[in-house]
């Protein structure tokens, strides 16, 4: 899914806001160390954390998560998110309408 310029700018702005919240990395030997990757992993989107440059990684995480939310049928987690398929279809339609109207 290609993001619109407006969506890309919104994600970059969110990345700027989130940048200072958590470290991007840390030693695996540190017990209980919380990073963007550990939080993303805990909520099921850890595969979307590419590592490397923290800001670029945050942007990638947000873009991939938005793609997942807009297209849940293309990801196994989509079925997990939508236990009630009718409810999930309504939410998906709403997200698509919001995305369409933001262009």
Buried (B, 14 or more C-beta within 10 A) or exposed (E): EEBEEEBBEBBBEBBEEBEEEBEBBEEEEEEEEEBBBBBBBEEBBBEBBEEEEBBEBBBBBBBBBBBBBBBBEEBEBBEEBBEEEEEBEEBBEEBEEEBEEEE
